[in-house]
């Protein structure tokens, strides 16, 4: 993914596109690869559970530079088996890409245990018949380079 080209100094690790995170989770949870299951569990633990639920136009702040490499590997896994048009779906909110990328290294993710069922975005909205409330801190509204309003969450 491209690096940030503007002068925005906040959020140096970038801001993820909520819609891309949702699509990555849904797709990777349906593959037969054990490594994809590990990415699904990691994404849920770091980018779904802290927020309760997310919307497609939400921006999710990346707070640790260690997350960047895992996110990029999960994104590459996602787009590798999709149509070429999937590359047009950006991992980051346009204009809020990371300011730098860490050097590549071997990723060590722990297998989370028993087989996982397919994940659906609807699981974020209701649990045991109750609506899931939003969590996290709303950092405000950002209008991205495509002129879309994004609510940013940390």
MIDOSE-1310 file (N, C-alpha, C; in nm, 2 decimals, decimal comma, always signed):
residues 154
xxxx	+0,08/-0,12/+0,00/+0,00/+0,00/+0,00/+0,09/+0,13/+0,00; +0,03/+0,23/-0,05/+0,11/+0,36/-0,06/+0,13/+0,42/+0,08; +0,24/+0,49/+0,09/+0,26/+0,57/+0,22/+0,19/+0,70/+0,21; +0,16/+0,76/+0,32/+0,09/+0,89/+0,33/+0,17/+1,00/+0,26
xxxx	+0,10/+1,07/+0,17/+0,16/+1,17/+0,09/+0,12/+1,32/+0,14; +0,04/+1,33/+0,24/+0,00/+1,46/+0,29/+0,08/+1,50/+0,42; +0,05/+1,61/+0,47/+0,12/+1,66/+0,59/+0,05/+1,63/+0,72; -0,05/+1,55/+0,72/-0,12/+1,51/+0,84/-0,03/+1,44/+0,94
xxxx	-0,01/+1,49/+1,06/+0,09/+1,43/+1,15/+0,03/+1,33/+1,25; -0,11/+1,34/+1,27/-0,17/+1,25/+1,37/-0,18/+1,11/+1,31; -0,19/+1,02/+1,39/-0,21/+0,88/+1,36/-0,10/+0,83/+1,26; +0,03/+0,83/+1,30/+0,14/+0,79/+1,22/+0,13/+0,65/+1,16
xxxx	+0,06/+0,56/+1,23/+0,06/+0,42/+1,19/-0,06/+0,39/+1,09; -0,14/+0,50/+1,07/-0,24/+0,49/+0,97/-0,38/+0,46/+1,03; -0,48/+0,47/+0,95/-0,62/+0,44/+0,99/-0,68/+0,34/+0,90; -0,72/+0,23/+0,95/-0,78/+0,12/+0,86/-0,92/+0,16/+0,82
xxxx	-0,96/+0,11/+0,70/-1,09/+0,12/+0,65/-1,18/+0,01/+0,71; -1,28/+0,05/+0,78/-1,37/-0,05/+0,84/-1,43/-0,15/+0,75; -1,47/-0,10/+0,63/-1,52/-0,19/+0,53/-1,43/-0,30/+0,48; -1,30/-0,26/+0,47/-1,20/-0,36/+0,42/-1,17/-0,46/+0,53
xxxx	-1,17/-0,42/+0,66/-1,15/-0,51/+0,77/-1,27/-0,61/+0,78; -1,39/-0,56/+0,76/-1,51/-0,65/+0,76/-1,50/-0,75/+0,64; -1,46/-0,71/+0,52/-1,45/-0,80/+0,41/-1,34/-0,90/+0,43; -1,23/-0,86/+0,48/-1,11/-0,95/+0,51/-1,16/-1,06/+0,61
xxxx	-1,22/-1,02/+0,71/-1,27/-1,11/+0,81/-1,37/-1,22/+0,75; -1,46/-1,17/+0,68/-1,56/-1,26/+0,62/-1,49/-1,36/+0,52; -1,41/-1,30/+0,43/-1,34/-1,39/+0,34/-1,25/-1,49/+0,40; -1,16/-1,44/+0,48/-1,05/-1,53/+0,54/-1,11/-1,63/+0,63
xxxx	-1,23/-1,61/+0,69/-1,29/-1,71/+0,78/-1,35/-1,82/+0,70; -1,37/-1,81/+0,57/-1,43/-1,91/+0,48/-1,32/-2,00/+0,41; -1,20/-1,96/+0,42/-1,10/-2,04/+0,35/-1,06/-2,16/+0,43; -0,99/-2,26/+0,37/-0,95/-2,38/+0,44/-0,81/-2,37/+0,49
xxxx	-0,75/-2,26/+0,49/-0,61/-2,24/+0,53/-0,61/-2,21/+0,68; -0,53/-2,29/+0,75/-0,52/-2,27/+0,90/-0,46/-2,13/+0,93; -0,36/-2,08/+0,84/-0,30/-1,95/+0,87/-0,40/-1,84/+0,86; -0,51/-1,86/+0,77/-0,61/-1,76/+0,76/-0,69/-1,75/+0,89
xxxx	-0,72/-1,86/+0,95/-0,79/-1,87/+1,07/-0,72/-1,79/+1,18; -0,59/-1,80/+1,18/-0,51/-1,72/+1,28/-0,53/-1,57/+1,26; -0,52/-1,53/+1,13/-0,55/-1,39/+1,10/-0,69/-1,34/+1,14; -0,79/-1,43/+1,12/-0,92/-1,39/+1,16/-0,93/-1,37/+1,31
xxxx	-0,88/-1,46/+1,38/-0,88/-1,45/+1,53/-0,80/-1,32/+1,58; -0,69/-1,29/+1,51/-0,61/-1,17/+1,55/-0,69/-1,05/+1,51; -0,75/-1,04/+1,39/-0,82/-0,92/+1,35/-0,94/-0,90/+1,45; -1,01/-1,01/+1,48/-1,13/-1,00/+1,58/-1,08/-0,94/+1,71
xxxx	-0,97/-0,99/+1,76/-0,92/-0,95/+1,89/-0,87/-0,81/+1,90; -0,81/-0,76/+1,79/-0,76/-0,63/+1,79/-0,84/-0,52/+1,72; -0,93/-0,56/+1,63/-1,00/-0,46/+1,55/-1,16/-0,47/+1,55; -1,21/-0,57/+1,62/-1,36/-0,58/+1,63/-1,40/-0,57/+1,78
xxxx	-1,34/-0,66/+1,86/-1,38/-0,67/+2,00/-1,36/-0,54/+2,07; -1,25/-0,46/+2,05/-1,23/-0,34/+2,12/-1,34/-0,23/+2,09; -1,40/-0,24/+1,97/-1,50/-0,14/+1,93/-1,64/-0,19/+1,94; -1,66/-0,31/+1,99/-1,80/-0,37/+2,00/-1,85/-0,41/+1,86
xxxx	-1,86/-0,31/+1,77/-1,90/-0,33/+1,63/-1,84/-0,22/+1,55; -1,83/-0,24/+1,42/-1,78/-0,13/+1,34/-1,87/-0,12/+1,21; -1,86/-0,01/+1,15/-1,94/+0,02/+1,03/-1,84/+0,03/+0,91; -1,89/+0,01/+0,79/-1,81/+0,01/+0,67/-1,73/+0,14/+0,66
xxxx	-1,79/+0,25/+0,69/-1,72/+0,38/+0,67/-1,64/+0,43/+0,79; -1,63/+0,34/+0,89/-1,55/+0,38/+1,01/-1,40/+0,37/+0,97; -1,32/+0,45/+1,04/-1,18/+0,44/+1,04/-1,13/+0,39/+1,17; -1,04/+0,29/+1,17/-0,99/+0,23/+1,29/-0,84/+0,26/+1,31
xxxx	-0,81/+0,33/+1,41/-0,67/+0,37/+1,43/-0,58/+0,26/+1,46; -0,47/+0,25/+1,39/-0,37/+0,15/+1,42/-0,27/+0,22/+1,52; -0,27/+0,16/+1,64/-0,20/+0,22/+1,75/-0,05/+0,17/+1,77; -0,02/+0,05/+1,71/+0,11/-0,01/+1,73/+0,18/-0,04/+1,60
xxxx	+0,30/+0,00/+1,59/+0,37/-0,03/+1,46/+0,39/-0,18/+1,44; +0,38/-0,27/+1,55/+0,39/-0,41/+1,53/+0,27/-0,46/+1,45; +0,15/-0,39/+1,46/+0,03/-0,44/+1,39/+0,04/-0,42/+1,24; +0,12/-0,33/+1,20/+0,13/-0,30/+1,05/+0,17/-0,42/+0,97
xxxx	+0,27/-0,50/+1,01/+0,31/-0,61/+0,93/+0,20/-0,72/+0,93; +0,14/-0,75/+1,04/+0,03/-0,85/+1,04/-0,08/-0,81/+0,96; -0,12/-0,68/+0,96/-0,23/-0,63/+0,88/-0,19/-0,64/+0,73; -0,07/-0,61/+0,70/-0,03/-0,62/+0,55/-0,03/-0,77/+0,51
xxxx	+0,01/-0,86/+0,59/+0,01/-1,00/+0,55/-0,14/-1,05/+0,54; -0,22/-1,01/+0,63/-0,36/-1,05/+0,62/-0,43/-0,99/+0,49; -0,40/-0,86/+0,46/-0,45/-0,80/+0,35/-0,40/-0,87/+0,22; -0,27/-0,90/+0,21/-0,22/-0,97/+0,10/-0,28/-1,11/+0,08
xxxx	-0,31/-1,18/+0,19/-0,38/-1,31/+0,18/-0,52/-1,29/+0,12; -0,58/-1,18/+0,17/-0,72/-1,15/+0,12/-0,72/-1,12/-0,03; -0,64/-1,03/-0,07/-0,65/-0,99/-0,21/-0,58/-1,09/-0,31; -0,50/-1,18/-0,26/-0,43/-1,28/-0,35/-0,53/-1,37/-0,41
xxxx	-0,63/-1,41/-0,35/-0,73/-1,50/-0,40/-0,86/-1,44/-0,45; -0,86/-1,31/-0,46/-0,98/-1,24/-0,51/-0,95/-1,19/-0,65; -1,05/-1,13/-0,71/-1,03/-1,07/-0,84/-0,94/-0,96/-0,84; -0,88/-0,92/-0,96/-0,78/-0,81/-0,96/-0,85/-0,68/-0,91
xxxx	-0,98/-0,67/-0,93/-1,04/-0,54/-0,88/-1,04/-0,53/-0,73; -1,01/-0,63/-0,66/-1,01/-0,62/-0,51/-0,89/-0,53/-0,47; -0,79/-0,52/-0,55/-0,68/-0,43/-0,51/-0,72/-0,29/-0,50; -0,83/-0,26/-0,57/-0,89/-0,12/-0,56/-0,94/-0,09/-0,42
xxxx	-0,97/-0,19/-0,34/-1,03/-0,18/-0,21/-0,91/-0,15/-0,11; -0,90/-0,03/-0,07/-0,78/+0,01/+0,01/-0,79/-0,04/+0,15; -0,68/-0,08/+0,21/-0,67/-0,12/+0,35/-0,69/+0,00/+0,44; -0,63/+0,11/+0,40/-0,64/+0,24/+0,48/-0,73/+0,34/+0,42
xxxx	-0,78/+0,43/+0,51/-0,86/+0,54/+0,47/-0,78/+0,63/+0,38; -0,83/+0,66/+0,26/-0,75/+0,74/+0,17/-0,70/+0,87/+0,24; -0,57/+0,90/+0,24/-0,51/+1,01/+0,30/-0,46/+0,99/+0,44; -0,49/+0,87/+0,50/-0,45/+0,84/+0,63/-0,37/+0,71/+0,63
xxxx	-0,29/+0,68/+0,53/-0,21/+0,57/+0,52/-0,10/+0,58/+0,63; -0,02/+0,48/+0,66/+0,09/+0,49/+0,75/+0,19/+0,59/+0,70; +0,26/+0,66/+0,79/+0,37/+0,74/+0,74/+0,50/+0,66/+0,71; +0,51/+0,54/+0,76/+0,62/+0,46/+0,73/+0,58/+0,31/+0,74
xxxx	+0,65/+0,22/+0,69/+0,63/+0,08/+0,70/+0,75/+0,01/+0,77; +0,73/-0,07/+0,86/+0,84/-0,14/+0,93/+0,91/-0,24/+0,83; +1,04/-0,27/+0,85/+1,10/-0,37/+0,76/+1,03/-0,50/+0,78; +1,02/-0,58/+0,67/+0,96/-0,71/+0,68/+1,04/-0,81/+0,77
xxxx	+0,97/-0,89/+0,84/+1,03/-0,99/+0,93/+0,93/-1,11/+0,93; +0,98/-1,22/+0,99/+0,90/-1,34/+1,00/+0,79/-1,31/+1,10; +0,66/-1,34/+1,07/+0,55/-1,32/+1,16/+0,53/-1,45/+1,24; +0,51/-1,43/+1,37/+0,49/-1,54/+1,46/+0,35/-1,52/+1,52
xxxx	+0,25/-1,58/+1,47/+0,12/-1,57/+1,53/+0,08/-1,71/+1,59; +0,03/-1,71/+1,70/-0,01/-1,83/+1,77/-0,14/-1,89/+1,72; -0,15/-2,02/+1,70/-0,28/-2,08/+1,66/-0,37/-2,07/+1,78; -0,49/-2,03/+1,76/-0,58/-2,00/+1,87/-0,66/-2,12/+1,92
xxxx	-0,64/-2,23/+1,86/-0,71/-2,35/+1,92/-0,80/-2,42/+1,82; -0,92/-2,45/+1,86/-1,02/-2,54/+1,78/-1,06/-2,47/+1,65; -1,11/-2,54/+1,56/-1,15/-2,49/+1,43/-1,26/-2,38/+1,45; -1,26/-2,28/+1,37/-1,34/-2,17/+1,38/-1,45/-2,17/+1,27
xxxx	-1,57/-2,13/+1,31/-1,68/-2,12/+1,21/-1,67/-1,99/+1,13; -1,73/-1,99/+1,02/-1,73/-1,87/+0,93/-1,78/-1,75/+1,01; -1,72/-1,64/+0,99/-1,75/-1,51/+1,06/-1,84/-1,43/+0,96; -1,94/-1,37/+1,02/-2,03/-1,28/+0,94/-2,03/-1,15/+1,01
xxxx	-2,04/-1,04/+0,93/-2,05/-0,91/+0,98/-2,17/-0,89/+1,07; -2,27/-0,96/+1,05/-2,39/-0,94/+1,13/-2,37/-0,99/+1,27; -2,26/-1,07/+1,30/-2,23/-1,11/+1,43/-2,19/-0,99/+1,52; -2,15/-0,88/+1,46/-2,10/-0,76/+1,54/-2,22/-0,69/+1,60
xxxx	-2,34/-0,70/+1,54/-2,45/-0,62/+1,58/-2,54/-0,68/+1,68; -2,55/-0,81/+1,69/-2,63/-0,88/+1,79/-2,56/-1,00/+1,85; -2,57/-1,01/+1,98/-2,51/-1,13/+2,05/-2,61/-1,17/+2,15; -2,65/-1,30/+2,14/-2,75/-1,36/+2,23/-2,88/-1,28/+2,23
xxxx	-2,92/-1,22/+2,11/-3,04/-1,15/+2,10/-3,04/-1,00/+2,14; -2,92/-0,96/+2,19/-2,91/-0,82/+2,24/-2,82/-0,74/+2,14; -2,85/-0,62/+2,12/-2,77/-0,53/+2,03/-2,64/-0,51/+2,10; -2,53/-0,52/+2,02/-2,39/-0,49/+2,07/-2,37/-0,34/+2,06
xxxx	-2,34/-0,28/+2,17/-2,31/-0,13/+2,17/-2,17/-0,10/+2,12; -2,16/+0,02/+2,07/-2,02/+0,06/+2,02/-1,94/+0,09/+2,14; -1,81/+0,06/+2,13/-1,71/+0,09/+2,23/-1,59/+0,16/+2,17; -1,50/+0,20/+2,25/-1,38/+0,27/+2,20/-1,40/+0,42/+2,21
xxxx	-1,31/+0,50/+2,17/-1,31/+0,64/+2,18/-1,33/+0,70/+2,03; -1,43/+0,78/+2,01/-1,45/+0,84/+1,88/-1,35/+0,96/+1,88; -1,26/+0,95/+1,78/-1,16/+1,06/+1,76/-1,22/+1,18/+1,68; -1,34/+1,16/+1,62/-1,40/+1,27/+1,54/-1,42/+1,22/+1,40
xxxx	-1,47/+1,32/+1,32/-1,50/+1,30/+1,18/-1,38/+1,34/+1,09; -1,36/+1,26/+0,99/-1,25/+1,29/+0,89/-1,32/+1,27/+0,75; -1,29/+1,37/+0,67/-1,34/+1,36/+0,53/-1,22/+1,32/+0,45; -1,22/+1,20/+0,39/-1,11/+1,14/+0,32/-1,09/+1,20/+0,18
xxxx	-0,99/+1,15/+0,11/-0,96/+1,20/-0,02/-1,07/+1,18/-0,12; -1,16/+1,08/-0,10/-1,27/+1,06/-0,18/-1,39/+1,14/-0,14; -1,38/+1,22/-0,04/-1,49/+1,31/+0,01/-1,59/+1,23/+0,08; -1,55/+1,12/+0,14/-1,64/+1,04/+0,22/-1,62/+1,07/+0,37
xxxx	-1,73/+1,08/+0,45/-1,72/+1,11/+0,59/-1,69/+0,98/+0,66; -1,58/+0,99/+0,74/-1,54/+0,87/+0,82/-1,54/+0,91/+0,97; -1,60/+0,82/+1,05/-1,58/+0,84/+1,20/-1,46/+0,76/+1,24; -1,37/+0,82/+1,30/-1,24/+0,76/+1,34/-1,25/+0,71/+1,49
xx	-1,21/+0,59/+1,51/-1,22/+0,52/+1,64/-1,08/+0,47/+1,69; -1,06/+0,49/+1,82/-0,94/+0,43/+1,88/-0,97/+0,35/+2,00
